[in-house]
Each structure stands twice: as structure tokens, then as C-alpha cells.
């Protein structure tokens, strides 16, 4: 059961990465500008490292299916569902990179008004927390989240500045 979860989680992430790459190619072809490439690189490294570390820790621990793993799985599913919601709401503008198109439109859906950065706070953080809990990867959960917080904080600051500079109503 745990192996199936790991495989499914990796497959889901790769599928969403493919969507991101497709959107990125289209945006670049239309003259979009990428910002914070080095932070994007560090976020990607942190994300992959978190997944790999939690996977190894979970396999070494021989993570049981219990209340902790089931709670983690529910949290993970919430984060995965929110990734679908956010990517749908952002449409062709959604990528794992910070890109602004020439015709970039500010998304004003209520979700973006209720939660300042739903992709980070409703997708990524619940996804990582849920993944680690499902695998009983407690060391990864603590160390990984602290490590992940550094590039994520930088990304949010970059995104805030760009959005304020680009959109008067942001």
C-alpha cells in the first residue's frame, strides 16, 4: 500500500510537471519573462530532495498504515486536489517557475482573495506535510520544511514585488 502511494505521488508530480513545462514553452514562445530563476532552481531541488528523503525515511521505517499515515494521506490528497484547482484557475499562466506573460491577466478568483498564495499554502505545504506523514518521515518533515521555507519565502517575496509592480489592483 505504501509503495503504491509513493508511485502514485511521483506519477502525479511528473504529470503536473509536464503541464508546467508545456505552459512554460508556450509562455516563452509568446515572449513571457522569467523572474527569479535561481530561486526556482532551489525550490525544485528542495522539492525533489524532500520527496526523496521522505521516501527513503518511510521505506527504512517500514511505515505502517495507521492513523498517522491515513491523516497524512488525507492532507496529501487535499494538497494534490488544490494543485489541480490552482492550475485550472491560472490556466496557461501556471508553471512551477515565476513567469509573467506580456498579456498576463491578474486572476481575481475568490480563492486568490481568500488565500494570498494558494499554490504554496494550499498545495505545496499540505502536499509535503501529507507526504511525510503518510510515510512517517518525521525527520524529513521537520528538517525538510525548515529547509524548504528558505527558497519558498524568497519566491513569495519575489512574486509579491512583481505582482505589485505589474498590477495596480494587486
N, CA and C atoms as a LAMMPS dump frame, in Angstrom:
ITEM: TIMESTEP
0
ITEM: NUMBER OF ATOMS
510
ITEM: BOX BOUNDS ff ff ff
-5.0000000000000000e+02 5.0000000000000000e+02
-5.0000000000000000e+02 5.0000000000000000e+02
-5.0000000000000000e+02 5.0000000000000000e+02
ITEM: ATOMS id mol type element x y z
1 1 1 N 0.824 -1.2 0
2 1 2 C 0 0 0
3 1 3 C 0.863 1.256 0
4 2 1 N 1.899 1.286 0.824
5 2 2 C 2.774 2.453 0.9
6 2 3 C 3.524 2.638 -0.421
7 3 1 N 3.981 1.552 -1.022
8 3 2 C 4.684 1.626 -2.303
9 3 3 C 3.76 2.203 -3.376
10 4 1 N 2.516 1.783 -3.374
11 4 2 C 1.541 2.298 -4.345
12 4 3 C 1.363 3.809 -4.165
13 5 1 N 1.312 4.251 -2.913
14 5 2 C 1.202 5.69 -2.637
15 5 3 C 2.409 6.44 -3.191
16 6 1 N 3.593 5.939 -2.935
17 6 2 C 4.825 6.589 -3.404
18 6 3 C 4.817 6.689 -4.931
19 7 1 N 4.517 5.589 -5.589
20 7 2 C 4.494 5.58 -7.059
21 7 3 C 3.449 6.557 -7.591
22 8 1 N 2.267 6.552 -7
23 8 2 C 1.202 7.459 -7.438
24 8 3 C 1.583 8.92 -7.214
25 9 1 N 2.196 9.215 -6.068
26 9 2 C 2.598 10.594 -5.772
27 9 3 C 3.649 11.083 -6.764
28 10 1 N 4.633 10.238 -7.06
29 10 2 C 5.651 10.613 -8.047
30 10 3 C 5.024 10.778 -9.43
31 11 1 N 4.144 9.866 -9.817
32 11 2 C 3.499 9.953 -11.134
33 11 3 C 2.684 11.238 -11.253
34 12 1 N 1.96 11.58 -10.184
35 12 2 C 1.157 12.807 -10.189
36 12 3 C 2.043 14.032 -10.349
37 13 1 N 3.141 14.069 -9.61
38 13 2 C 4.053 15.207 -9.695
39 13 3 C 4.677 15.317 -11.081
40 14 1 N 5.061 14.183 -11.668
41 14 2 C 5.629 14.212 -13.022
42 14 3 C 4.588 14.672 -14.046
43 15 1 N 3.357 14.244 -13.878
44 15 2 C 2.294 14.672 -14.79
45 15 3 C 2.077 16.179 -14.702
46 16 1 N 2.074 16.702 -13.478
47 16 2 C 1.889 18.147 -13.317
48 16 3 C 3.122 18.914 -13.801
49 17 1 N 4.289 18.336 -13.664
50 17 2 C 5.495 18.957 -14.201
51 17 3 C 5.399 19.047 -15.719
52 18 1 N 4.851 18.031 -16.349
53 18 2 C 4.669 18.06 -17.803
54 18 3 C 3.739 19.203 -18.207
55 19 1 N 2.673 19.429 -17.439
56 19 2 C 1.768 20.556 -17.703
57 19 3 C 2.536 21.867 -17.569
58 20 1 N 3.331 21.984 -16.519
59 20 2 C 4.124 23.191 -16.295
60 20 3 C 5.077 23.449 -17.457
61 21 1 N 5.761 22.416 -17.895
62 21 2 C 6.725 22.567 -18.995
63 21 3 C 6.005 22.979 -20.281
64 22 1 N 4.86 22.367 -20.543
65 22 2 C 4.072 22.751 -21.725
66 22 3 C 3.673 24.227 -21.651
67 23 1 N 3.176 24.656 -20.482
68 23 2 C 2.779 26.054 -20.316
69 23 3 C 3.978 26.988 -20.439
70 24 1 N 5.098 26.58 -19.857
71 24 2 C 6.314 27.397 -19.925
72 24 3 C 6.75 27.596 -21.374
73 25 1 N 6.745 26.551 -22.16
74 25 2 C 7.148 26.654 -23.571
75 25 3 C 6.244 27.619 -24.325
76 26 1 N 4.956 27.521 -24.097
77 26 2 C 4.002 28.428 -24.753
78 26 3 C 4.234 29.869 -24.311
79 27 1 N 4.43 30.051 -23.008
80 27 2 C 4.658 31.402 -22.493
81 27 3 C 5.934 32.005 -23.08
82 28 1 N 7.001 31.233 -23.105
83 28 2 C 8.256 31.717 -23.678
84 28 3 C 8.091 32.069 -25.152
85 29 1 N 7.378 31.23 -25.893
86 29 2 C 7.144 31.484 -27.312
87 29 3 C 6.373 32.784 -27.519
88 30 1 N 5.542 33.125 -26.541
89 30 2 C 4.761 34.366 -26.617
90 30 3 C 5.474 35.554 -25.981
91 31 1 N 6.757 35.369 -25.602
92 31 2 C 7.55 36.482 -25.087
93 31 3 C 7.476 36.712 -23.589
94 32 1 N 7.056 35.722 -22.82
95 32 2 C 6.993 35.878 -21.36
96 32 3 C 8.396 36.024 -20.787
97 33 1 N 8.454 36.659 -19.629
98 33 2 C 9.708 36.871 -18.925
99 33 3 C 9.725 36.011 -17.665
100 34 1 N 10.865 35.344 -17.447
101 34 2 C 11.032 34.564 -16.216
102 34 3 C 11.76 35.417 -15.194
103 35 1 N 11.318 35.333 -13.97
104 35 2 C 11.947 36.039 -12.859
105 35 3 C 12.421 35.01 -11.838
106 36 1 N 13.483 35.341 -11.128
107 36 2 C 13.937 34.506 -10.014
108 36 3 C 14.312 33.092 -10.401
109 37 1 N 15.026 32.935 -11.508
110 37 2 C 15.378 31.592 -11.985
111 37 3 C 16.177 30.811 -10.945
112 38 1 N 17.07 31.48 -10.237
113 38 2 C 17.877 30.751 -9.248
114 38 3 C 17.008 30.276 -8.083
115 39 1 N 16.039 31.062 -7.683
116 39 2 C 15.135 30.637 -6.61
117 39 3 C 14.271 29.474 -7.097
118 40 1 N 13.83 29.533 -8.339
119 40 2 C 13.058 28.41 -8.899
120 40 3 C 13.882 27.134 -8.877
121 41 1 N 15.14 27.256 -9.211
122 41 2 C 16.037 26.096 -9.2
123 41 3 C 16.154 25.531 -7.779
124 42 1 N 16.342 26.413 -6.787
125 42 2 C 16.46 25.96 -5.398
126 42 3 C 15.161 25.355 -4.882
127 43 1 N 14.034 25.919 -5.313
128 43 2 C 12.748 25.33 -4.923
129 43 3 C 12.598 23.928 -5.505
130 44 1 N 12.986 23.766 -6.754
131 44 2 C 12.903 22.449 -7.395
132 44 3 C 13.806 21.447 -6.684
133 45 1 N 15.011 21.874 -6.364
134 45 2 C 15.946 20.993 -5.652
135 45 3 C 15.374 20.619 -4.285
136 46 1 N 14.832 21.599 -3.572
137 46 2 C 14.26 21.344 -2.245
138 46 3 C 13.065 20.396 -2.347
139 47 1 N 12.254 20.563 -3.379
140 47 2 C 11.069 19.721 -3.537
141 47 3 C 11.468 18.271 -3.81
142 48 1 N 12.388 18.1 -4.75
143 48 2 C 12.856 16.748 -5.083
144 48 3 C 13.551 16.12 -3.875
145 49 1 N 14.392 16.894 -3.201
146 49 2 C 15.107 16.369 -2.029
147 49 3 C 14.125 15.957 -0.934
148 50 1 N 13.078 16.752 -0.726
149 50 2 C 12.069 16.418 0.28
150 50 3 C 11.414 15.084 -0.069
151 51 1 N 10.964 14.965 -1.307
152 51 2 C 10.318 13.719 -1.74
153 51 3 C 11.241 12.521 -1.575
154 52 1 N 12.475 12.656 -2.033
155 52 2 C 13.416 11.537 -1.947
156 52 3 C 13.728 11.181 -0.493
157 53 1 N 13.974 12.201 0.328
158 53 2 C 14.294 11.948 1.73
159 53 3 C 13.113 11.295 2.454
160 54 1 N 11.902 11.808 2.225
161 54 2 C 10.727 11.227 2.873
162 54 3 C 10.499 9.795 2.401
163 55 1 N 10.739 9.55 1.116
164 55 2 C 10.578 8.198 0.578
165 55 3 C 11.555 7.236 1.237
166 56 1 N 12.82 7.624 1.286
167 56 2 C 13.832 6.768 1.905
168 56 3 C 13.512 6.557 3.385
169 57 1 N 13.199 7.644 4.082
170 57 2 C 12.891 7.524 5.507
171 57 3 C 11.68 6.616 5.73
172 58 1 N 10.658 6.771 4.903
173 58 2 C 9.47 5.937 5.034
174 58 3 C 9.748 4.471 4.765
175 59 1 N 10.577 4.203 3.764
176 59 2 C 10.914 2.811 3.45
177 59 3 C 11.798 2.197 4.527
178 60 1 N 12.736 2.972 5.042
179 60 2 C 13.603 2.478 6.12
180 60 3 C 12.779 2.208 7.379
181 61 1 N 11.852 3.088 7.679
182 61 2 C 10.988 2.918 8.857
183 61 3 C 9.968 1.802 8.649
184 62 1 N 9.791 1.392 7.396
185 62 2 C 8.743 0.436 7.056
186 62 3 C 7.404 0.975 7.558
187 63 1 N 7.082 2.18 7.066
188 63 2 C 5.919 2.931 7.532
189 63 3 C 4.653 2.088 7.529
190 64 1 N 4.012 2.002 8.683
191 64 2 C 2.761 1.244 8.754
192 64 3 C 1.596 2.084 8.226
193 65 1 N 0.512 1.423 7.925
194 65 2 C -0.727 2.119 7.605
195 65 3 C -1.495 2.214 8.913
196 66 1 N -1.557 3.428 9.446
197 66 2 C -2.211 3.658 10.732
198 66 3 C -2.877 5.025 10.701
199 67 1 N -3.278 5.524 11.845
200 67 2 C -3.977 6.81 11.905
201 67 3 C -3.1 7.95 11.393
202 68 1 N -1.806 7.911 11.696
203 68 2 C -0.895 8.965 11.23
204 68 3 C -0.8 8.942 9.715
205 69 1 N -0.582 7.766 9.143
206 69 2 C -0.443 7.684 7.691
207 69 3 C -1.757 8.026 6.987
208 70 1 N -2.875 7.632 7.553
209 70 2 C -4.163 7.966 6.945
210 70 3 C -4.438 9.464 7.019
211 71 1 N -4.086 10.085 8.135
212 71 2 C -4.217 11.538 8.253
213 71 3 C -3.316 12.225 7.232
214 72 1 N -2.083 11.751 7.12
215 72 2 C -1.154 12.303 6.132
216 72 3 C -1.692 12.16 4.722
217 73 1 N -2.282 11.01 4.435
218 73 2 C -2.83 10.757 3.108
219 73 3 C -3.963 11.728 2.782
220 74 1 N -4.823 11.993 3.756
221 74 2 C -5.921 12.945 3.548
222 74 3 C -5.349 14.347 3.301
223 75 1 N -4.344 14.739 4.071
224 75 2 C -3.703 16.043 3.876
225 75 3 C -3.05 16.092 2.499
226 76 1 N -2.368 15.025 2.117
227 76 2 C -1.741 14.957 0.795
228 76 3 C -2.797 15.105 -0.301
229 77 1 N -3.901 14.365 -0.189
230 77 2 C -4.965 14.445 -1.195
231 77 3 C -5.528 15.857 -1.307
232 78 1 N -5.687 16.533 -0.169
233 78 2 C -6.141 17.921 -0.196
234 78 3 C -5.165 18.774 -1.01
235 79 1 N -3.867 18.657 -0.709
236 79 2 C -2.861 19.428 -1.434
237 79 3 C -2.848 19.099 -2.913
238 80 1 N -2.957 17.823 -3.25
239 80 2 C -2.972 17.412 -4.658
240 80 3 C -4.201 17.966 -5.371
241 81 1 N -5.344 17.938 -4.711
242 81 2 C -6.563 18.495 -5.301
243 81 3 C -6.425 20 -5.501
244 82 1 N -5.811 20.661 -4.516
245 82 2 C -5.633 22.11 -4.642
246 82 3 C -4.686 22.464 -5.791
247 83 1 N -3.726 21.607 -6.074
248 83 2 C -2.858 21.839 -7.227
249 83 3 C -3.685 21.831 -8.512
250 84 1 N -4.599 20.899 -8.619
251 84 2 C -5.478 20.878 -9.794
252 84 3 C -6.331 22.139 -9.872
253 85 1 N -6.886 22.544 -8.746
254 85 2 C -7.727 23.741 -8.716
255 85 3 C -6.915 24.971 -9.126
256 86 1 N -5.771 25.166 -8.5
257 86 2 C -4.955 26.352 -8.787
258 86 3 C -4.465 26.337 -10.232
259 87 1 N -4.014 25.189 -10.715
260 87 2 C -3.522 25.132 -12.096
261 87 3 C -4.658 25.393 -13.084
262 88 1 N -5.859 24.961 -12.762
263 88 2 C -7.008 25.248 -13.626
264 88 3 C -7.356 26.731 -13.597
265 89 1 N -7.347 27.322 -12.409
266 89 2 C -7.68 28.744 -12.297
267 89 3 C -6.656 29.627 -12.999
268 90 1 N -5.384 29.254 -12.916
269 90 2 C -4.34 30.036 -13.572
270 90 3 C -4.217 29.7 -15.057
271 91 1 N -4.695 28.535 -15.431
272 91 2 C -4.681 28.153 -16.842
273 91 3 C -3.283 28.153 -17.425
274 92 1 N -3.117 28.771 -18.578
275 92 2 C -1.828 28.764 -19.279
276 92 3 C -0.74 29.534 -18.545
277 93 1 N -1.109 30.29 -17.519
278 93 2 C -0.116 31.042 -16.744
279 93 3 C 0.524 30.192 -15.643
280 94 1 N -0.03 28.998 -15.373
281 94 2 C 0.509 28.18 -14.28
282 94 3 C 1.761 27.445 -14.724
283 95 1 N 2.848 27.689 -14.011
284 95 2 C 4.09 26.936 -14.178
285 95 3 C 4.741 26.837 -12.807
286 96 1 N 5.755 25.982 -12.705
287 96 2 C 6.499 25.912 -11.453
288 96 3 C 7.519 27.038 -11.376
289 97 1 N 7.654 27.771 -12.458
290 97 2 C 8.566 28.914 -12.492
291 97 3 C 7.772 30.192 -12.333
292 98 1 N 8.473 31.263 -12.048
293 98 2 C 7.838 32.571 -11.903
294 98 3 C 7.943 33.278 -13.246
295 99 1 N 6.865 33.211 -14.014
296 99 2 C 6.859 33.77 -15.358
297 99 3 C 5.693 34.733 -15.512
298 100 1 N 5.968 35.832 -16.204
299 100 2 C 4.929 36.81 -16.482
300 100 3 C 4.844 36.985 -17.997
301 101 1 N 3.653 36.758 -18.513
302 101 2 C 3.408 36.908 -19.941
303 101 3 C 3.16 38.374 -20.274
304 102 1 N 3.35 38.691 -21.538
305 102 2 C 3.056 40.075 -21.98
306 102 3 C 1.594 40.419 -21.739
307 103 1 N 0.727 39.436 -21.945
308 103 2 C -0.712 39.655 -21.767
309 103 3 C -1.212 39.064 -20.45
310 104 1 N -0.338 38.985 -19.477
311 104 2 C -0.687 38.35 -18.202
312 104 3 C -1.893 39.053 -17.585
313 105 1 N -2.841 38.269 -17.195
314 105 2 C -4.045 38.797 -16.556
315 105 3 C -4.026 38.409 -15.083
316 106 1 N -4.398 39.345 -14.257
317 106 2 C -4.48 39.081 -12.825
318 106 3 C -5.692 38.186 -12.562
319 107 1 N -5.468 37.064 -11.932
320 107 2 C -6.561 36.151 -11.606
321 107 3 C -7.2 36.658 -10.312
322 108 1 N -8.495 36.934 -10.397
323 108 2 C -9.198 37.528 -9.252
324 108 3 C -10.233 36.58 -8.655
325 109 1 N -10.087 35.317 -8.924
326 109 2 C -10.986 34.312 -8.353
327 109 3 C -10.994 34.453 -6.828
328 110 1 N -12.134 34.221 -6.183
329 110 2 C -12.214 34.355 -4.723
330 110 3 C -11.138 33.574 -3.961
331 111 1 N -10.708 32.426 -4.479
332 111 2 C -9.67 31.66 -3.796
333 111 3 C -8.404 32.496 -3.63
334 112 1 N -8.054 33.284 -4.64
335 112 2 C -6.852 34.116 -4.585
336 112 3 C -7.042 35.339 -3.691
337 113 1 N -8.283 35.689 -3.42
338 113 2 C -8.54 36.775 -2.471
339 113 3 C -8.553 36.26 -1.038
340 114 1 N -8.997 35.007 -0.85
341 114 2 C -9.062 34.426 0.495
342 114 3 C -7.689 33.971 0.979
343 115 1 N -6.888 33.404 0.082
344 115 2 C -5.558 32.897 0.433
345 115 3 C -4.573 33.558 -0.509
346 116 1 N -3.641 34.299 0.037
347 116 2 C -2.726 35.107 -0.772
348 116 3 C -1.942 34.276 -1.796
349 117 1 N -1.438 33.147 -1.447
350 117 2 C -0.673 32.301 -2.363
351 117 3 C -1.173 30.864 -2.25
352 118 1 N -2.337 30.584 -2.853
353 118 2 C -2.92 29.245 -2.677
354 118 3 C -2.037 28.117 -3.208
355 119 1 N -1.242 28.373 -4.238
356 119 2 C -0.373 27.311 -4.753
357 119 3 C 0.636 26.875 -3.698
358 120 1 N 1.09 27.792 -2.88
359 120 2 C 2.076 27.459 -1.855
360 120 3 C 1.416 26.963 -0.579
361 121 1 N 0.372 27.676 -0.138
362 121 2 C -0.21 27.386 1.167
363 121 3 C -1.313 26.327 1.147
364 122 1 N -1.951 26.127 0.003
365 122 2 C -2.999 25.103 -0.082
366 122 3 C -2.554 23.889 -0.883
367 123 1 N -1.49 24.028 -1.661
368 123 2 C -0.984 22.893 -2.413
369 123 3 C 0.33 22.377 -1.863
370 124 1 N 1.382 23.156 -2.029
371 124 2 C 2.725 22.638 -1.759
372 124 3 C 2.913 22.247 -0.295
373 125 1 N 2.614 23.127 0.62
374 125 2 C 2.852 22.793 2.026
375 125 3 C 1.999 21.613 2.497
376 126 1 N 0.69 21.587 2.211
377 126 2 C -0.066 20.38 2.592
378 126 3 C 0.441 19.122 1.886
379 127 1 N 0.835 19.255 0.629
380 127 2 C 1.365 18.099 -0.099
381 127 3 C 2.604 17.538 0.593
382 128 1 N 3.536 18.403 0.933
383 128 2 C 4.765 17.94 1.578
384 128 3 C 4.486 17.371 2.97
385 129 1 N 3.687 18.071 3.742
386 129 2 C 3.342 17.6 5.087
387 129 3 C 2.629 16.256 4.998
388 130 1 N 1.651 16.172 4.113
389 130 2 C 0.904 14.937 3.948
390 130 3 C 1.769 13.788 3.471
391 131 1 N 2.668 14.068 2.536
392 131 2 C 3.557 13.019 2.03
393 131 3 C 4.43 12.473 3.159
394 132 1 N 5.031 13.381 3.931
395 132 2 C 5.909 12.957 5.028
396 132 3 C 5.14 12.201 6.104
397 133 1 N 3.967 12.672 6.458
398 133 2 C 3.18 11.981 7.484
399 133 3 C 2.73 10.603 7.011
400 134 1 N 2.324 10.509 5.759
401 134 2 C 1.901 9.209 5.227
402 134 3 C 3.023 8.187 5.374
403 135 1 N 4.258 8.645 5.202
404 135 2 C 5.414 7.752 5.266
405 135 3 C 6.086 7.735 6.635
406 136 1 N 5.497 8.424 7.612
407 136 2 C 6.095 8.514 8.946
408 136 3 C 7.526 9.064 8.868
409 137 1 N 7.731 9.993 7.959
410 137 2 C 9.064 10.574 7.733
411 137 3 C 9.189 11.855 8.568
412 138 1 N 9.311 11.69 9.865
413 138 2 C 9.289 12.821 10.791
414 138 3 C 10.537 13.687 10.699
415 139 1 N 11.685 13.084 10.498
416 139 2 C 12.923 13.876 10.356
417 139 3 C 12.833 14.734 9.099
418 140 1 N 12.412 14.118 8.016
419 140 2 C 12.241 14.868 6.769
420 140 3 C 11.209 15.97 6.943
421 141 1 N 10.138 15.675 7.635
422 141 2 C 9.09 16.668 7.854
423 141 3 C 9.666 17.922 8.504
424 142 1 N 10.407 17.75 9.568
425 142 2 C 10.945 18.908 10.296
426 142 3 C 12.088 19.567 9.533
427 143 1 N 13.111 18.802 9.222
428 143 2 C 14.291 19.367 8.549
429 143 3 C 13.924 19.848 7.151
430 144 1 N 13.121 19.055 6.451
431 144 2 C 12.739 19.409 5.087
432 144 3 C 11.904 20.665 5.011
433 145 1 N 10.959 20.825 5.915
434 145 2 C 10.133 22.037 5.881
435 145 3 C 10.939 23.279 6.236
436 146 1 N 11.83 23.152 7.198
437 146 2 C 12.68 24.297 7.546
438 146 3 C 13.548 24.671 6.347
439 147 1 N 14.116 23.679 5.7
440 147 2 C 14.944 23.922 4.521
441 147 3 C 14.115 24.509 3.39
442 148 1 N 12.954 23.954 3.155
443 148 2 C 12.071 24.41 2.082
444 148 3 C 11.589 25.841 2.308
445 149 1 N 11.463 26.217 3.564
446 149 2 C 10.956 27.554 3.888
447 149 3 C 11.844 28.67 3.35
448 150 1 N 13.138 28.414 3.228
449 150 2 C 14.055 29.465 2.772
450 150 3 C 13.767 29.863 1.325
451 151 1 N 13.86 28.937 0.347
452 151 2 C 13.562 29.367 -1.024
453 151 3 C 12.092 29.742 -1.218
454 152 1 N 11.185 29.123 -0.459
455 152 2 C 9.771 29.47 -0.593
456 152 3 C 9.52 30.908 -0.154
457 153 1 N 10.137 31.318 0.938
458 153 2 C 9.996 32.701 1.398
459 153 3 C 10.554 33.673 0.359
460 154 1 N 11.701 33.335 -0.203
461 154 2 C 12.276 34.183 -1.259
462 154 3 C 11.347 34.263 -2.463
463 155 1 N 10.764 33.124 -2.859
464 155 2 C 9.848 33.103 -4.007
465 155 3 C 8.627 33.972 -3.75
466 156 1 N 8.06 33.855 -2.564
467 156 2 C 6.872 34.648 -2.245
468 156 3 C 7.209 36.131 -2.28
469 157 1 N 8.35 36.514 -1.756
470 157 2 C 8.752 37.93 -1.799
471 157 3 C 8.937 38.409 -3.231
472 158 1 N 9.581 37.582 -4.062
473 158 2 C 9.75 37.951 -5.473
474 158 3 C 8.393 38.099 -6.155
475 159 1 N 7.543 37.142 -5.934
476 159 2 C 6.23 37.15 -6.572
477 159 3 C 5.419 38.365 -6.129
478 160 1 N 5.45 38.667 -4.851
479 160 2 C 4.734 39.836 -4.343
480 160 3 C 5.218 41.12 -5.027
481 161 1 N 6.515 41.295 -5.128
482 161 2 C 7.07 42.5 -5.752
483 161 3 C 6.666 42.593 -7.217
484 162 1 N 6.809 41.51 -7.935
485 162 2 C 6.467 41.514 -9.359
486 162 3 C 4.988 41.796 -9.558
487 163 1 N 4.145 41.171 -8.774
488 163 2 C 2.71 41.369 -8.92
489 163 3 C 2.315 42.803 -8.562
490 164 1 N 2.912 43.36 -7.527
491 164 2 C 2.624 44.757 -7.167
492 164 3 C 3.094 45.705 -8.263
493 165 1 N 4.267 45.437 -8.817
494 165 2 C 4.805 46.295 -9.877
495 165 3 C 3.988 46.185 -11.158
496 166 1 N 3.467 45.002 -11.445
497 166 2 C 2.786 44.737 -12.719
498 166 3 C 1.309 45.116 -12.679
499 167 1 N 0.648 44.871 -11.542
500 167 2 C -0.801 45.065 -11.459
501 167 3 C -1.144 46.071 -10.369
502 168 1 N -1.707 47.158 -10.766
503 168 2 C -2.072 48.221 -9.819
504 168 3 C -3.105 47.743 -8.795
505 169 1 N -3.943 46.796 -9.187
506 169 2 C -5.015 46.328 -8.291
507 169 3 C -4.582 45.156 -7.413
508 170 1 N -3.315 44.755 -7.47
509 170 2 C -2.876 43.609 -6.69
510 170 3 C -2.768 43.986 -5.238
